[in-house]
């Protein structure tokens, strides 16, 4: 049964690739409006959490300040998640160490580059080397996370028990 289910471990990666592609297919205006809305929500929630009464002008000001950072954080996060979803199944199939980093990293980075290229065909969107760099940092962090979790699991939960003699 386990061997039958193993190939399905790649489904989360495929789903994440679809989500990334879907967001990249949004027109520039729509994409910017969505991230602005998220930025605005962060500012309003932060104001409530800190018990600060913000005026509409202050909310707009702070939203404008973090809007670009929120967009870049989204790039980092979506590619970190993609890397986890790609690296875990590869880890399950036996890839470890540097080979895992090369295979999963190359695949995810190739997808990031192709995604930026895809944006050349979307109205109001342009490809960005900076976005690919941010994606790459997210990919690296995601793969390192998988390696840490995998190593920790092998050393604790899944370690071979010593036979008493």
PyMOL CGO cylinders between C-alpha atoms (Angstrom):
from pymol import cmd
from pymol.cgo import CYLINDER

trace = [
    CYLINDER, 0.00, 0.00, 0.00, 2.84, 2.39, 0.89, 0.3, 1, 1, 1, 1, 1, 1,
    CYLINDER, 2.84, 2.39, 0.89, 4.44, 1.99, -2.56, 0.3, 1, 1, 1, 1, 1, 1,
    CYLINDER, 4.44, 1.99, -2.56, 1.07, 2.69, -4.16, 0.3, 1, 1, 1, 1, 1, 1,
    CYLINDER, 1.07, 2.69, -4.16, 0.67, 5.95, -2.20, 0.3, 1, 1, 1, 1, 1, 1,
    CYLINDER, 0.67, 5.95, -2.20, 4.25, 7.22, -2.61, 0.3, 1, 1, 1, 1, 1, 1,
    CYLINDER, 4.25, 7.22, -2.61, 3.67, 8.89, -6.01, 0.3, 1, 1, 1, 1, 1, 1,
    CYLINDER, 3.67, 8.89, -6.01, 0.77, 10.85, -4.51, 0.3, 1, 1, 1, 1, 1, 1,
    CYLINDER, 0.77, 10.85, -4.51, 3.27, 12.59, -2.22, 0.3, 1, 1, 1, 1, 1, 1,
    CYLINDER, 3.27, 12.59, -2.22, 4.00, 14.95, -5.13, 0.3, 1, 1, 1, 1, 1, 1,
    CYLINDER, 4.00, 14.95, -5.13, 0.38, 16.22, -5.28, 0.3, 1, 1, 1, 1, 1, 1,
    CYLINDER, 0.38, 16.22, -5.28, 0.97, 19.09, -2.82, 0.3, 1, 1, 1, 1, 1, 1,
    CYLINDER, 0.97, 19.09, -2.82, 3.87, 20.31, -4.99, 0.3, 1, 1, 1, 1, 1, 1,
    CYLINDER, 3.87, 20.31, -4.99, 1.71, 20.20, -8.11, 0.3, 1, 1, 1, 1, 1, 1,
    CYLINDER, 1.71, 20.20, -8.11, -1.07, 22.07, -6.28, 0.3, 1, 1, 1, 1, 1, 1,
    CYLINDER, -1.07, 22.07, -6.28, 1.40, 24.72, -5.06, 0.3, 1, 1, 1, 1, 1, 1,
    CYLINDER, 1.40, 24.72, -5.06, 2.75, 25.15, -8.59, 0.3, 1, 1, 1, 1, 1, 1,
    CYLINDER, 2.75, 25.15, -8.59, -0.80, 25.70, -9.81, 0.3, 1, 1, 1, 1, 1, 1,
    CYLINDER, -0.80, 25.70, -9.81, -1.40, 28.30, -7.08, 0.3, 1, 1, 1, 1, 1, 1,
    CYLINDER, -1.40, 28.30, -7.08, 1.82, 30.17, -7.94, 0.3, 1, 1, 1, 1, 1, 1,
    CYLINDER, 1.82, 30.17, -7.94, 0.98, 30.06, -11.66, 0.3, 1, 1, 1, 1, 1, 1,
    CYLINDER, 0.98, 30.06, -11.66, -2.54, 31.30, -10.93, 0.3, 1, 1, 1, 1, 1, 1,
    CYLINDER, -2.54, 31.30, -10.93, -1.25, 34.30, -8.94, 0.3, 1, 1, 1, 1, 1, 1,
    CYLINDER, -1.25, 34.30, -8.94, 1.26, 35.09, -11.69, 0.3, 1, 1, 1, 1, 1, 1,
    CYLINDER, 1.26, 35.09, -11.69, -1.48, 35.03, -14.29, 0.3, 1, 1, 1, 1, 1, 1,
    CYLINDER, -1.48, 35.03, -14.29, -3.31, 37.91, -12.58, 0.3, 1, 1, 1, 1, 1, 1,
    CYLINDER, -3.31, 37.91, -12.58, -3.04, 41.26, -14.30, 0.3, 1, 1, 1, 1, 1, 1,
    CYLINDER, -3.04, 41.26, -14.30, -0.60, 43.66, -12.65, 0.3, 1, 1, 1, 1, 1, 1,
    CYLINDER, -0.60, 43.66, -12.65, -3.39, 45.90, -11.36, 0.3, 1, 1, 1, 1, 1, 1,
    CYLINDER, -3.39, 45.90, -11.36, -5.28, 42.98, -9.82, 0.3, 1, 1, 1, 1, 1, 1,
    CYLINDER, -5.28, 42.98, -9.82, -2.16, 41.50, -8.25, 0.3, 1, 1, 1, 1, 1, 1,
    CYLINDER, -2.16, 41.50, -8.25, -1.16, 44.84, -6.77, 0.3, 1, 1, 1, 1, 1, 1,
    CYLINDER, -1.16, 44.84, -6.77, -4.69, 45.42, -5.46, 0.3, 1, 1, 1, 1, 1, 1,
    CYLINDER, -4.69, 45.42, -5.46, -4.70, 42.04, -3.72, 0.3, 1, 1, 1, 1, 1, 1,
    CYLINDER, -4.70, 42.04, -3.72, -1.34, 42.59, -2.02, 0.3, 1, 1, 1, 1, 1, 1,
    CYLINDER, -1.34, 42.59, -2.02, -2.38, 46.14, -1.08, 0.3, 1, 1, 1, 1, 1, 1,
    CYLINDER, -2.38, 46.14, -1.08, -5.52, 44.71, 0.52, 0.3, 1, 1, 1, 1, 1, 1,
    CYLINDER, -5.52, 44.71, 0.52, -3.41, 42.21, 2.49, 0.3, 1, 1, 1, 1, 1, 1,
    CYLINDER, -3.41, 42.21, 2.49, -1.02, 45.00, 3.53, 0.3, 1, 1, 1, 1, 1, 1,
    CYLINDER, -1.02, 45.00, 3.53, -3.95, 47.13, 4.64, 0.3, 1, 1, 1, 1, 1, 1,
    CYLINDER, -3.95, 47.13, 4.64, -5.34, 44.25, 6.71, 0.3, 1, 1, 1, 1, 1, 1,
    CYLINDER, -5.34, 44.25, 6.71, -1.93, 43.76, 8.37, 0.3, 1, 1, 1, 1, 1, 1,
    CYLINDER, -1.93, 43.76, 8.37, -1.77, 47.44, 9.34, 0.3, 1, 1, 1, 1, 1, 1,
    CYLINDER, -1.77, 47.44, 9.34, -5.31, 47.46, 10.70, 0.3, 1, 1, 1, 1, 1, 1,
    CYLINDER, -5.31, 47.46, 10.70, -4.76, 44.23, 12.67, 0.3, 1, 1, 1, 1, 1, 1,
    CYLINDER, -4.76, 44.23, 12.67, -1.45, 45.55, 14.04, 0.3, 1, 1, 1, 1, 1, 1,
    CYLINDER, -1.45, 45.55, 14.04, -3.22, 48.72, 15.16, 0.3, 1, 1, 1, 1, 1, 1,
    CYLINDER, -3.22, 48.72, 15.16, -5.86, 46.69, 16.98, 0.3, 1, 1, 1, 1, 1, 1,
    CYLINDER, -5.86, 46.69, 16.98, -3.30, 44.33, 18.50, 0.3, 1, 1, 1, 1, 1, 1,
    CYLINDER, -3.30, 44.33, 18.50, -1.16, 47.23, 19.76, 0.3, 1, 1, 1, 1, 1, 1,
    CYLINDER, -1.16, 47.23, 19.76, -4.30, 49.07, 20.86, 0.3, 1, 1, 1, 1, 1, 1,
    CYLINDER, -4.30, 49.07, 20.86, -3.44, 52.08, 18.68, 0.3, 1, 1, 1, 1, 1, 1,
    CYLINDER, -3.44, 52.08, 18.68, -6.17, 54.17, 17.13, 0.3, 1, 1, 1, 1, 1, 1,
    CYLINDER, -6.17, 54.17, 17.13, -5.07, 54.88, 13.56, 0.3, 1, 1, 1, 1, 1, 1,
    CYLINDER, -5.07, 54.88, 13.56, -6.68, 57.41, 11.25, 0.3, 1, 1, 1, 1, 1, 1,
    CYLINDER, -6.68, 57.41, 11.25, -7.51, 56.49, 7.67, 0.3, 1, 1, 1, 1, 1, 1,
    CYLINDER, -7.51, 56.49, 7.67, -4.55, 58.60, 6.50, 0.3, 1, 1, 1, 1, 1, 1,
    CYLINDER, -4.55, 58.60, 6.50, -2.20, 56.78, 8.87, 0.3, 1, 1, 1, 1, 1, 1,
    CYLINDER, -2.20, 56.78, 8.87, -3.53, 53.41, 7.73, 0.3, 1, 1, 1, 1, 1, 1,
    CYLINDER, -3.53, 53.41, 7.73, -2.93, 54.36, 4.10, 0.3, 1, 1, 1, 1, 1, 1,
    CYLINDER, -2.93, 54.36, 4.10, 0.55, 55.68, 4.93, 0.3, 1, 1, 1, 1, 1, 1,
    CYLINDER, 0.55, 55.68, 4.93, 1.64, 52.54, 6.77, 0.3, 1, 1, 1, 1, 1, 1,
    CYLINDER, 1.64, 52.54, 6.77, 0.01, 50.32, 4.15, 0.3, 1, 1, 1, 1, 1, 1,
    CYLINDER, 0.01, 50.32, 4.15, 2.07, 52.08, 1.49, 0.3, 1, 1, 1, 1, 1, 1,
    CYLINDER, 2.07, 52.08, 1.49, 5.22, 51.56, 3.55, 0.3, 1, 1, 1, 1, 1, 1,
    CYLINDER, 5.22, 51.56, 3.55, 4.81, 47.79, 3.86, 0.3, 1, 1, 1, 1, 1, 1,
    CYLINDER, 4.81, 47.79, 3.86, 3.11, 47.03, 0.54, 0.3, 1, 1, 1, 1, 1, 1,
    CYLINDER, 3.11, 47.03, 0.54, 6.34, 46.21, -1.34, 0.3, 1, 1, 1, 1, 1, 1,
    CYLINDER, 6.34, 46.21, -1.34, 7.67, 44.15, 1.54, 0.3, 1, 1, 1, 1, 1, 1,
    CYLINDER, 7.67, 44.15, 1.54, 4.45, 42.14, 1.70, 0.3, 1, 1, 1, 1, 1, 1,
    CYLINDER, 4.45, 42.14, 1.70, 4.75, 41.37, -2.03, 0.3, 1, 1, 1, 1, 1, 1,
    CYLINDER, 4.75, 41.37, -2.03, 8.33, 40.17, -1.58, 0.3, 1, 1, 1, 1, 1, 1,
    CYLINDER, 8.33, 40.17, -1.58, 7.41, 38.17, 1.54, 0.3, 1, 1, 1, 1, 1, 1,
    CYLINDER, 7.41, 38.17, 1.54, 4.75, 36.43, -0.56, 0.3, 1, 1, 1, 1, 1, 1,
    CYLINDER, 4.75, 36.43, -0.56, 7.40, 35.45, -3.12, 0.3, 1, 1, 1, 1, 1, 1,
    CYLINDER, 7.40, 35.45, -3.12, 9.66, 34.08, -0.38, 0.3, 1, 1, 1, 1, 1, 1,
    CYLINDER, 9.66, 34.08, -0.38, 6.84, 32.19, 1.33, 0.3, 1, 1, 1, 1, 1, 1,
    CYLINDER, 6.84, 32.19, 1.33, 5.27, 30.59, -1.72, 0.3, 1, 1, 1, 1, 1, 1,
    CYLINDER, 5.27, 30.59, -1.72, 8.62, 29.29, -2.95, 0.3, 1, 1, 1, 1, 1, 1,
    CYLINDER, 8.62, 29.29, -2.95, 9.67, 28.09, 0.51, 0.3, 1, 1, 1, 1, 1, 1,
    CYLINDER, 9.67, 28.09, 0.51, 6.43, 26.10, 0.66, 0.3, 1, 1, 1, 1, 1, 1,
    CYLINDER, 6.43, 26.10, 0.66, 6.98, 24.79, -2.88, 0.3, 1, 1, 1, 1, 1, 1,
    CYLINDER, 6.98, 24.79, -2.88, 10.49, 23.67, -1.93, 0.3, 1, 1, 1, 1, 1, 1,
    CYLINDER, 10.49, 23.67, -1.93, 9.15, 21.82, 1.11, 0.3, 1, 1, 1, 1, 1, 1,
    CYLINDER, 9.15, 21.82, 1.11, 6.48, 20.15, -1.03, 0.3, 1, 1, 1, 1, 1, 1,
    CYLINDER, 6.48, 20.15, -1.03, 9.09, 19.11, -3.61, 0.3, 1, 1, 1, 1, 1, 1,
    CYLINDER, 9.09, 19.11, -3.61, 11.88, 18.12, -1.20, 0.3, 1, 1, 1, 1, 1, 1,
    CYLINDER, 11.88, 18.12, -1.20, 9.83, 15.97, 1.21, 0.3, 1, 1, 1, 1, 1, 1,
    CYLINDER, 9.83, 15.97, 1.21, 8.74, 13.44, -1.43, 0.3, 1, 1, 1, 1, 1, 1,
    CYLINDER, 8.74, 13.44, -1.43, 12.27, 13.33, -2.81, 0.3, 1, 1, 1, 1, 1, 1,
    CYLINDER, 12.27, 13.33, -2.81, 13.52, 12.72, 0.72, 0.3, 1, 1, 1, 1, 1, 1,
    CYLINDER, 13.52, 12.72, 0.72, 11.01, 9.90, 1.12, 0.3, 1, 1, 1, 1, 1, 1,
    CYLINDER, 11.01, 9.90, 1.12, 12.33, 8.40, -2.13, 0.3, 1, 1, 1, 1, 1, 1,
    CYLINDER, 12.33, 8.40, -2.13, 15.83, 8.41, -0.64, 0.3, 1, 1, 1, 1, 1, 1,
    CYLINDER, 15.83, 8.41, -0.64, 17.50, 11.60, -1.82, 0.3, 1, 1, 1, 1, 1, 1,
    CYLINDER, 17.50, 11.60, -1.82, 19.61, 13.05, 0.96, 0.3, 1, 1, 1, 1, 1, 1,
    CYLINDER, 19.61, 13.05, 0.96, 22.20, 15.74, 1.55, 0.3, 1, 1, 1, 1, 1, 1,
    CYLINDER, 22.20, 15.74, 1.55, 23.67, 17.71, -1.32, 0.3, 1, 1, 1, 1, 1, 1,
    CYLINDER, 23.67, 17.71, -1.32, 21.85, 15.67, -3.97, 0.3, 1, 1, 1, 1, 1, 1,
    CYLINDER, 21.85, 15.67, -3.97, 18.51, 16.59, -2.41, 0.3, 1, 1, 1, 1, 1, 1,
    CYLINDER, 18.51, 16.59, -2.41, 19.47, 20.27, -2.42, 0.3, 1, 1, 1, 1, 1, 1,
    CYLINDER, 19.47, 20.27, -2.42, 20.62, 20.14, -6.04, 0.3, 1, 1, 1, 1, 1, 1,
    CYLINDER, 20.62, 20.14, -6.04, 17.62, 18.24, -7.43, 0.3, 1, 1, 1, 1, 1, 1,
    CYLINDER, 17.62, 18.24, -7.43, 14.86, 19.98, -5.44, 0.3, 1, 1, 1, 1, 1, 1,
    CYLINDER, 14.86, 19.98, -5.44, 16.58, 23.37, -5.67, 0.3, 1, 1, 1, 1, 1, 1,
    CYLINDER, 16.58, 23.37, -5.67, 17.13, 23.14, -9.43, 0.3, 1, 1, 1, 1, 1, 1,
    CYLINDER, 17.13, 23.14, -9.43, 13.55, 22.08, -10.05, 0.3, 1, 1, 1, 1, 1, 1,
    CYLINDER, 13.55, 22.08, -10.05, 12.09, 24.87, -7.91, 0.3, 1, 1, 1, 1, 1, 1,
    CYLINDER, 12.09, 24.87, -7.91, 14.47, 27.50, -9.30, 0.3, 1, 1, 1, 1, 1, 1,
    CYLINDER, 14.47, 27.50, -9.30, 13.64, 26.45, -12.87, 0.3, 1, 1, 1, 1, 1, 1,
    CYLINDER, 13.64, 26.45, -12.87, 9.97, 26.87, -12.00, 0.3, 1, 1, 1, 1, 1, 1,
    CYLINDER, 9.97, 26.87, -12.00, 10.68, 30.34, -10.53, 0.3, 1, 1, 1, 1, 1, 1,
    CYLINDER, 10.68, 30.34, -10.53, 12.49, 31.42, -13.70, 0.3, 1, 1, 1, 1, 1, 1,
    CYLINDER, 12.49, 31.42, -13.70, 9.73, 30.03, -15.92, 0.3, 1, 1, 1, 1, 1, 1,
    CYLINDER, 9.73, 30.03, -15.92, 7.14, 31.78, -13.76, 0.3, 1, 1, 1, 1, 1, 1,
    CYLINDER, 7.14, 31.78, -13.76, 8.90, 35.12, -14.22, 0.3, 1, 1, 1, 1, 1, 1,
    CYLINDER, 8.90, 35.12, -14.22, 9.07, 34.45, -17.97, 0.3, 1, 1, 1, 1, 1, 1,
    CYLINDER, 9.07, 34.45, -17.97, 5.35, 33.65, -17.92, 0.3, 1, 1, 1, 1, 1, 1,
    CYLINDER, 5.35, 33.65, -17.92, 4.72, 37.12, -16.48, 0.3, 1, 1, 1, 1, 1, 1,
    CYLINDER, 4.72, 37.12, -16.48, 6.05, 38.72, -19.70, 0.3, 1, 1, 1, 1, 1, 1,
    CYLINDER, 6.05, 38.72, -19.70, 2.79, 37.60, -21.31, 0.3, 1, 1, 1, 1, 1, 1,
    CYLINDER, 2.79, 37.60, -21.31, 0.53, 39.04, -18.58, 0.3, 1, 1, 1, 1, 1, 1,
    CYLINDER, 0.53, 39.04, -18.58, -0.75, 42.62, -18.83, 0.3, 1, 1, 1, 1, 1, 1,
    CYLINDER, -0.75, 42.62, -18.83, 0.92, 44.95, -16.35, 0.3, 1, 1, 1, 1, 1, 1,
    CYLINDER, 0.92, 44.95, -16.35, 3.47, 42.34, -15.21, 0.3, 1, 1, 1, 1, 1, 1,
    CYLINDER, 3.47, 42.34, -15.21, 7.19, 42.22, -15.87, 0.3, 1, 1, 1, 1, 1, 1,
    CYLINDER, 7.19, 42.22, -15.87, 9.84, 39.63, -15.02, 0.3, 1, 1, 1, 1, 1, 1,
    CYLINDER, 9.84, 39.63, -15.02, 12.23, 40.48, -12.21, 0.3, 1, 1, 1, 1, 1, 1,
    CYLINDER, 12.23, 40.48, -12.21, 15.65, 39.04, -11.39, 0.3, 1, 1, 1, 1, 1, 1,
    CYLINDER, 15.65, 39.04, -11.39, 15.14, 40.32, -7.84, 0.3, 1, 1, 1, 1, 1, 1,
    CYLINDER, 15.14, 40.32, -7.84, 11.99, 38.19, -7.52, 0.3, 1, 1, 1, 1, 1, 1,
    CYLINDER, 11.99, 38.19, -7.52, 13.92, 35.11, -8.71, 0.3, 1, 1, 1, 1, 1, 1,
    CYLINDER, 13.92, 35.11, -8.71, 16.60, 35.87, -6.09, 0.3, 1, 1, 1, 1, 1, 1,
    CYLINDER, 16.60, 35.87, -6.09, 13.94, 36.15, -3.36, 0.3, 1, 1, 1, 1, 1, 1,
    CYLINDER, 13.94, 36.15, -3.36, 12.33, 32.94, -4.65, 0.3, 1, 1, 1, 1, 1, 1,
    CYLINDER, 12.33, 32.94, -4.65, 15.74, 31.25, -4.51, 0.3, 1, 1, 1, 1, 1, 1,
    CYLINDER, 15.74, 31.25, -4.51, 16.27, 32.28, -0.88, 0.3, 1, 1, 1, 1, 1, 1,
    CYLINDER, 16.27, 32.28, -0.88, 12.82, 30.88, -0.04, 0.3, 1, 1, 1, 1, 1, 1,
    CYLINDER, 12.82, 30.88, -0.04, 13.68, 27.66, -1.88, 0.3, 1, 1, 1, 1, 1, 1,
    CYLINDER, 13.68, 27.66, -1.88, 16.93, 27.29, 0.05, 0.3, 1, 1, 1, 1, 1, 1,
    CYLINDER, 16.93, 27.29, 0.05, 15.15, 27.85, 3.37, 0.3, 1, 1, 1, 1, 1, 1,
    CYLINDER, 15.15, 27.85, 3.37, 12.45, 25.31, 2.46, 0.3, 1, 1, 1, 1, 1, 1,
    CYLINDER, 12.45, 25.31, 2.46, 14.99, 22.64, 1.54, 0.3, 1, 1, 1, 1, 1, 1,
    CYLINDER, 14.99, 22.64, 1.54, 17.06, 23.29, 4.67, 0.3, 1, 1, 1, 1, 1, 1,
    CYLINDER, 17.06, 23.29, 4.67, 13.84, 22.91, 6.71, 0.3, 1, 1, 1, 1, 1, 1,
    CYLINDER, 13.84, 22.91, 6.71, 13.20, 19.51, 5.09, 0.3, 1, 1, 1, 1, 1, 1,
    CYLINDER, 13.20, 19.51, 5.09, 16.76, 18.41, 5.78, 0.3, 1, 1, 1, 1, 1, 1,
    CYLINDER, 16.76, 18.41, 5.78, 16.49, 19.42, 9.44, 0.3, 1, 1, 1, 1, 1, 1,
    CYLINDER, 16.49, 19.42, 9.44, 13.14, 17.71, 9.91, 0.3, 1, 1, 1, 1, 1, 1,
    CYLINDER, 13.14, 17.71, 9.91, 14.32, 14.60, 8.06, 0.3, 1, 1, 1, 1, 1, 1,
    CYLINDER, 14.32, 14.60, 8.06, 17.57, 14.38, 10.01, 0.3, 1, 1, 1, 1, 1, 1,
    CYLINDER, 17.57, 14.38, 10.01, 15.82, 14.97, 13.32, 0.3, 1, 1, 1, 1, 1, 1,
    CYLINDER, 15.82, 14.97, 13.32, 13.24, 12.31, 12.49, 0.3, 1, 1, 1, 1, 1, 1,
    CYLINDER, 13.24, 12.31, 12.49, 15.90, 9.78, 11.53, 0.3, 1, 1, 1, 1, 1, 1,
    CYLINDER, 15.90, 9.78, 11.53, 17.80, 10.45, 14.73, 0.3, 1, 1, 1, 1, 1, 1,
    CYLINDER, 17.80, 10.45, 14.73, 14.74, 10.26, 17.01, 0.3, 1, 1, 1, 1, 1, 1,
    CYLINDER, 14.74, 10.26, 17.01, 11.46, 8.77, 15.83, 0.3, 1, 1, 1, 1, 1, 1,
    CYLINDER, 11.46, 8.77, 15.83, 12.74, 6.52, 13.05, 0.3, 1, 1, 1, 1, 1, 1,
    CYLINDER, 12.74, 6.52, 13.05, 16.15, 5.54, 14.42, 0.3, 1, 1, 1, 1, 1, 1,
    CYLINDER, 16.15, 5.54, 14.42, 17.02, 1.89, 14.46, 0.3, 1, 1, 1, 1, 1, 1,
    CYLINDER, 17.02, 1.89, 14.46, 16.69, 0.40, 17.89, 0.3, 1, 1, 1, 1, 1, 1,
    CYLINDER, 16.69, 0.40, 17.89, 19.76, -1.28, 19.28, 0.3, 1, 1, 1, 1, 1, 1,
    CYLINDER, 19.76, -1.28, 19.28, 19.31, -4.92, 20.08, 0.3, 1, 1, 1, 1, 1, 1,
    CYLINDER, 19.31, -4.92, 20.08, 20.09, -5.89, 23.67, 0.3, 1, 1, 1, 1, 1, 1,
    CYLINDER, 20.09, -5.89, 23.67, 22.77, -8.55, 23.89, 0.3, 1, 1, 1, 1, 1, 1,
]
cmd.load_cgo(trace, "trace")
